[in-house]
């Protein structure tokens, strides 16, 4: 009887593992959803995020200059099991192929993604300042020098 009980418990543990609840890291990033704006000398930069489903958000960065819209990046935020990925595809870079960054920090106020093999940036960070303000930052080494670009953004939708 004890042997049968042990096999039943082991079987439930083994087969139930595939249905165990997965990490909800992507839910901690819900504050990104919306449209964000950063006014620059090159024009107004926007980043728009929308929820596709419980495991994927889709982002798009673009600049409005005069009456032209210049899309320069699409981004997927994807949760695959317990790992959150930030996957940008930048126009005219990396042969227009996506680059994968893995989440290193995921909280209700900060998201940090890293890819040490990427030329630049190696780190992408979003920090929630308030309900309607965030700072996006890219950093890493480029041509042997440490670089960082910061983009303060305000929610407009």
Backbone as CSV, one residue per row, in Angstrom:
resi,resn,N_x,N_y,N_z,CA_x,CA_y,CA_z,C_x,C_y,C_z
1,UNK,0.829,-1.195,0.000,0.000,0.000,0.000,0.872,1.257,0.000
2,UNK,1.946,1.274,0.838,2.825,2.436,0.892,3.501,2.662,-0.454
3,UNK,3.903,1.572,-1.129,4.559,1.682,-2.427,3.609,2.297,-3.446
4,UNK,2.353,1.846,-3.458,1.358,2.380,-4.382,1.117,3.857,-4.118
5,UNK,1.010,4.233,-2.850,0.798,5.630,-2.479,1.972,6.492,-2.932
6,UNK,3.197,5.978,-2.747,4.383,6.732,-3.190,4.362,6.937,-4.696
7,UNK,3.986,5.896,-5.470,3.929,6.036,-6.928,2.835,7.020,-7.332
8,UNK,1.709,7.013,-6.655,0.632,7.958,-6.958,1.077,9.392,-6.712
9,UNK,1.722,9.612,-5.558,2.201,10.965,-5.238,3.252,11.399,-6.254
10,UNK,4.182,10.506,-6.580,5.227,10.837,-7.564,4.593,11.112,-8.921
11,UNK,3.594,10.328,-9.306,2.914,10.520,-10.585,2.193,11.851,-10.643
12,UNK,1.478,12.220,-9.588,0.785,13.515,-9.545,1.784,14.663,-9.613
13,UNK,2.911,14.493,-8.905,3.934,15.533,-8.914,4.524,15.678,-10.311
14,UNK,4.855,14.556,-10.948,5.476,14.597,-12.266,4.508,15.136,-13.327
15,UNK,3.315,14.563,-13.398,2.378,14.978,-14.438,1.739,16.322,-14.146
16,UNK,1.640,16.671,-12.893,1.063,17.965,-12.541,2.019,19.114,-12.756
17,UNK,3.315,18.798,-12.906,4.304,19.862,-13.064,4.039,20.706,-14.298
18,UNK,3.537,20.103,-15.360,3.267,20.850,-16.586,2.097,21.797,-16.454
19,UNK,1.259,21.607,-15.472,0.090,22.468,-15.316,0.233,23.407,-14.122
20,UNK,1.403,23.396,-13.504,1.623,24.286,-12.363,1.519,25.737,-12.818
21,UNK,1.032,26.638,-11.962,0.919,28.031,-12.359,2.284,28.604,-12.726
22,UNK,2.309,29.358,-13.809,3.552,29.958,-14.254,3.723,31.324,-13.619
23,UNK,4.943,31.829,-13.655,5.241,33.152,-13.128,4.399,34.194,-13.850
24,UNK,3.982,35.195,-13.129,3.181,36.265,-13.725,3.995,37.544,-13.853
25,UNK,5.253,37.410,-14.217,6.135,38.572,-14.326,5.564,39.619,-15.275
26,UNK,4.969,39.181,-16.370,4.466,40.141,-17.354,3.366,41.025,-16.760
27,UNK,2.620,40.506,-15.800,1.579,41.317,-15.165,2.169,42.507,-14.412
28,UNK,3.396,42.337,-13.919,4.053,43.441,-13.223,4.430,44.565,-14.183
29,UNK,4.375,44.292,-15.490,4.720,45.301,-16.499,3.484,45.985,-17.089
30,UNK,2.313,45.734,-16.531,1.082,46.326,-17.080,1.117,47.847,-17.101
31,UNK,1.901,48.439,-16.234,1.983,49.899,-16.188,2.568,50.485,-17.469
32,UNK,3.203,49.655,-18.302,3.719,50.128,-19.589,2.610,50.394,-20.606
33,UNK,1.495,49.694,-20.462,0.421,49.774,-21.454,-0.091,51.208,-21.559
34,UNK,-0.143,51.678,-22.804,-0.581,53.043,-23.075,0.339,53.694,-24.091
35,UNK,0.211,54.992,-24.231,1.059,55.754,-25.142,1.861,56.758,-24.351
36,UNK,3.162,56.759,-24.598,4.111,57.589,-23.879,4.784,58.543,-24.858
37,UNK,5.137,59.733,-24.373,5.670,60.777,-25.236,6.955,61.355,-24.662
38,UNK,7.903,61.655,-25.562,9.153,62.323,-25.207,9.440,63.352,-26.294
39,UNK,9.431,64.627,-25.932,9.696,65.689,-26.900,11.205,65.884,-27.023
40,UNK,11.712,65.791,-28.256,13.144,65.950,-28.512,13.357,66.983,-29.612
41,UNK,14.604,67.344,-29.828,14.924,68.295,-30.893,14.698,67.680,-32.279
42,UNK,14.670,66.353,-32.356,14.446,65.658,-33.632,12.967,65.454,-33.925
43,UNK,12.121,65.790,-32.990,10.688,65.574,-33.135,10.132,64.984,-31.858
44,UNK,8.890,64.600,-31.906,8.253,64.003,-30.732,8.331,62.484,-30.861
45,UNK,8.947,61.858,-29.860,9.078,60.412,-29.849,7.922,59.814,-29.043
46,UNK,7.350,58.753,-29.573,6.257,58.057,-28.901,6.622,56.589,-28.736
47,UNK,6.134,56.019,-27.660,6.218,54.583,-27.463,4.832,54.143,-27.027
48,UNK,4.265,53.224,-27.789,2.912,52.743,-27.525,2.967,51.254,-27.196
49,UNK,2.296,50.875,-26.113,2.232,49.480,-25.682,0.783,49.029,-25.596
50,UNK,0.528,47.804,-26.062,-0.805,47.213,-25.904,-0.672,45.738,-25.543
51,UNK,-1.676,45.273,-24.853,-1.685,43.879,-24.410,-2.268,43.023,-25.527
52,UNK,-1.530,42.011,-25.952,-2.009,41.068,-26.961,-2.776,39.939,-26.267
53,UNK,-2.170,39.388,-25.218,-2.818,38.349,-24.404,-2.082,38.295,-23.058
54,UNK,-2.363,37.288,-22.254,-1.768,37.205,-20.919,-0.268,36.926,-20.924
55,UNK,0.307,36.627,-22.071,1.733,36.306,-22.157,2.500,37.215,-23.126
56,UNK,1.808,38.196,-23.747,2.501,39.044,-24.715,1.940,40.458,-24.748
57,UNK,2.858,41.426,-24.725,2.547,42.833,-24.970,3.305,43.230,-26.224
58,UNK,2.739,44.154,-26.969,3.376,44.615,-28.197,3.621,46.110,-28.086
59,UNK,4.856,46.510,-28.360,5.221,47.916,-28.293,5.704,48.412,-29.640
60,UNK,5.621,49.719,-29.813,6.091,50.348,-31.039,6.645,51.713,-30.681
61,UNK,7.852,52.014,-31.180,8.451,53.327,-30.985,8.490,54.033,-32.328
62,UNK,8.121,55.302,-32.300,8.126,56.074,-33.541,8.294,57.550,-33.228
63,UNK,8.692,58.292,-34.243,8.871,59.735,-34.116,7.933,60.431,-35.079
64,UNK,7.288,61.485,-34.591,6.500,62.360,-35.448,7.351,63.587,-35.732
65,UNK,7.691,63.779,-36.994,8.462,64.939,-37.386,7.678,65.632,-38.487
66,UNK,7.296,66.868,-38.196,6.368,67.594,-39.066,5.104,66.747,-39.168
67,UNK,4.788,66.251,-40.352,3.591,65.417,-40.487,3.943,63.978,-40.832
68,UNK,5.237,63.653,-40.722,5.688,62.302,-41.045,5.800,61.454,-39.781
69,UNK,5.396,60.196,-39.890,5.562,59.225,-38.811,6.668,58.274,-39.217
70,UNK,7.706,58.217,-38.409,8.847,57.359,-38.703,8.906,56.277,-37.638
71,UNK,8.509,55.059,-38.023,8.562,53.925,-37.094,9.976,53.386,-37.124
72,UNK,10.580,53.288,-35.975,11.935,52.775,-35.974,12.126,51.521,-35.130
73,UNK,11.075,51.096,-34.418,11.250,49.915,-33.579,9.902,49.305,-33.227
74,UNK,9.825,47.982,-33.308,8.691,47.254,-32.747,9.260,46.356,-31.656
75,UNK,8.473,46.147,-30.618,8.970,45.423,-29.448,7.927,44.404,-29.007
76,UNK,8.378,43.209,-28.712,7.526,42.203,-28.093,8.022,42.013,-26.668
77,UNK,7.103,42.014,-25.738,7.396,41.646,-24.359,6.676,40.321,-24.166
78,UNK,7.443,39.251,-24.048,6.861,37.906,-24.038,7.284,37.150,-22.794
79,UNK,6.308,36.551,-22.156,6.601,35.657,-21.042,6.559,34.237,-21.559
80,UNK,7.679,33.548,-21.442,7.789,32.151,-21.847,8.115,31.364,-20.581
81,UNK,7.118,30.668,-20.075,7.215,29.980,-18.789,7.586,30.997,-17.714
82,UNK,8.696,30.829,-17.039,9.057,31.745,-15.949,10.026,32.837,-16.386
83,UNK,10.230,33.005,-17.679,11.191,33.981,-18.181,10.483,35.045,-19.003
84,UNK,10.824,36.300,-18.730,10.267,37.426,-19.476,11.323,37.925,-20.448
85,UNK,10.937,38.072,-21.717,11.837,38.533,-22.769,11.371,39.858,-23.338
86,UNK,12.316,40.718,-23.621,12.102,41.993,-24.314,12.759,41.798,-25.675
87,UNK,11.953,41.864,-26.749,12.455,41.500,-28.080,12.197,42.637,-29.062
88,UNK,13.163,43.551,-29.201,12.995,44.634,-30.171,13.464,44.223,-31.567
89,UNK,12.789,44.775,-32.557,13.226,44.688,-33.950,13.366,46.126,-34.408
90,UNK,14.596,46.527,-34.721,14.889,47.913,-35.056,15.118,48.032,-36.560
91,UNK,14.420,48.978,-37.159,14.534,49.194,-38.602,15.985,49.497,-38.981
92,UNK,16.471,48.812,-40.021,17.817,48.995,-40.564,18.938,48.632,-39.582
93,UNK,18.648,47.772,-38.613,19.686,47.271,-37.709,19.540,45.763,-37.581
94,UNK,20.650,45.078,-37.377,20.645,43.633,-37.147,19.926,42.879,-38.274
95,UNK,20.076,43.361,-39.507,19.387,42.769,-40.667,17.877,42.701,-40.461
96,UNK,17.337,43.673,-39.723,15.904,43.750,-39.416,15.394,42.517,-38.667
97,UNK,16.287,41.840,-37.950,15.904,40.665,-37.160,15.775,41.056,-35.696
98,UNK,14.904,40.365,-34.955,14.732,40.675,-33.528,15.953,40.285,-32.705
99,UNK,16.142,41.005,-31.600,17.208,40.729,-30.642,16.532,40.417,-29.310
100,UNK,16.964,39.354,-28.659,16.358,38.941,-27.388,17.141,39.473,-26.193
101,UNK,16.423,40.127,-25.287,16.961,40.564,-24.009,16.184,39.812,-22.935
102,UNK,16.864,39.351,-21.911,16.216,38.589,-20.839,16.035,39.485,-19.614
103,UNK,14.899,39.331,-18.953,14.614,40.140,-17.764,15.564,39.775,-16.629
104,UNK,16.145,40.810,-16.030,16.989,40.638,-14.851,16.287,41.158,-13.610
105,UNK,15.443,42.182,-13.787,14.650,42.748,-12.699,13.244,42.989,-13.214
106,UNK,12.258,42.505,-12.475,10.861,42.747,-12.825,10.113,43.071,-11.545
107,UNK,9.745,44.345,-11.384,8.937,44.765,-10.242,7.804,45.638,-10.769
108,UNK,6.957,46.100,-9.872,5.855,46.979,-10.270,6.337,48.378,-10.641
109,UNK,7.621,48.672,-10.428,8.144,50.000,-10.761,9.405,49.969,-11.618
110,UNK,9.950,48.785,-11.883,11.165,48.745,-12.704,11.279,47.437,-13.485
111,UNK,11.710,47.597,-14.743,11.978,46.464,-15.619,13.393,46.644,-16.162
112,UNK,14.235,45.622,-15.990,15.596,45.687,-16.502,15.842,44.433,-17.335
113,UNK,16.279,44.650,-18.574,16.538,43.559,-19.510,17.995,43.625,-19.954
114,UNK,18.586,42.457,-20.205,20.004,42.422,-20.533,20.306,41.431,-21.653
115,UNK,21.259,41.822,-22.506,21.826,40.939,-23.517,23.287,41.369,-23.665
116,UNK,24.180,40.688,-22.977,25.592,41.073,-22.958,26.278,40.874,-24.306
117,UNK,25.695,40.050,-25.187,26.298,39.805,-26.493,25.912,40.857,-27.534
118,UNK,24.927,41.690,-27.253,24.475,42.693,-28.216,25.479,43.834,-28.292
119,UNK,25.634,44.431,-29.491,26.626,45.498,-29.653,26.280,46.712,-28.791
120,UNK,25.094,47.263,-28.948,24.610,48.352,-28.089,23.119,48.509,-28.331
121,UNK,22.362,48.656,-27.294,22.704,48.599,-25.872,22.787,47.157,-25.385
122,UNK,23.374,46.986,-24.227,23.356,45.676,-23.574,22.297,45.632,-22.476
123,UNK,21.889,46.808,-21.994,20.879,46.885,-20.931,19.782,47.864,-21.353
124,UNK,18.549,47.444,-21.158,17.377,48.292,-21.402,16.590,48.329,-20.101
125,UNK,16.279,49.536,-19.645,15.606,49.675,-18.351,14.434,50.657,-18.461
126,UNK,13.322,50.283,-17.853,12.166,51.167,-17.691,11.930,51.353,-16.202
127,UNK,11.779,52.601,-15.783,11.496,52.892,-14.382,10.236,53.740,-14.309
128,UNK,9.258,53.246,-13.579,8.000,53.980,-13.381,8.247,55.054,-12.333
129,UNK,8.037,56.312,-12.718,8.219,57.436,-11.801,6.910,57.781,-11.092
130,UNK,5.811,57.680,-11.840,4.464,57.889,-11.301,3.504,57.197,-12.254
131,UNK,2.217,57.335,-12.011,1.222,56.715,-12.886,1.358,57.221,-14.322
132,UNK,1.802,58.465,-14.482,1.868,59.084,-15.796,3.271,59.496,-16.224
133,UNK,4.294,58.930,-15.613,5.668,59.261,-15.990,6.572,58.039,-15.826
134,UNK,7.462,57.854,-16.796,8.456,56.800,-16.714,9.742,57.291,-17.351
135,UNK,10.807,56.584,-17.068,12.082,56.851,-17.716,12.540,55.567,-18.378
136,UNK,12.814,55.658,-19.671,13.413,54.542,-20.395,14.896,54.853,-20.524
137,UNK,15.721,53.824,-20.390,17.159,54.043,-20.448,17.811,52.877,-21.172
138,UNK,18.736,53.208,-22.071,19.547,52.182,-22.708,20.995,52.455,-22.324
139,UNK,21.755,51.380,-22.075,23.135,51.573,-21.652,23.974,50.372,-22.054
140,UNK,25.277,50.582,-21.951,26.218,49.531,-22.267,27.502,50.111,-22.805
141,UNK,28.305,49.246,-23.378,29.583,49.651,-23.935,29.474,49.717,-25.447
142,UNK,29.970,50.822,-26.000,30.001,50.993,-27.450,31.365,51.556,-27.816
143,UNK,32.068,50.864,-28.721,33.425,51.261,-29.110,34.338,51.425,-27.897
144,UNK,34.183,50.516,-26.932,35.038,50.531,-25.752,34.679,51.563,-24.703
145,UNK,33.628,52.345,-24.939,33.233,53.369,-23.973,31.852,53.066,-23.404
146,UNK,31.712,53.320,-22.099,30.430,53.157,-21.442,29.512,54.288,-21.875
147,UNK,28.310,53.934,-22.317,27.350,54.939,-22.780,25.989,54.695,-22.143
148,UNK,25.240,55.793,-22.063,23.886,55.699,-21.505,23.034,56.794,-22.133
149,UNK,21.817,56.421,-22.544,20.847,57.389,-23.047,19.577,57.246,-22.216
150,UNK,19.045,58.377,-21.799,17.860,58.398,-20.952,16.734,59.115,-21.684
151,UNK,15.529,58.555,-21.588,14.362,59.108,-22.249,13.224,59.282,-21.237
152,UNK,13.067,60.481,-20.671,11.924,60.707,-19.781,10.648,60.780,-20.615
153,UNK,9.622,60.073,-20.177,8.386,60.010,-20.955,7.168,60.295,-20.084
154,UNK,6.165,60.911,-20.705,4.899,61.184,-20.039,3.789,60.423,-20.748
155,UNK,2.868,59.902,-19.956,1.722,59.175,-20.526,0.771,60.192,-21.163
156,UNK,0.326,59.887,-22.381,-0.682,60.736,-23.018,-1.984,59.964,-23.253
157,UNK,-1.945,58.647,-23.104,-3.156,57.812,-23.198,-3.062,56.672,-22.227
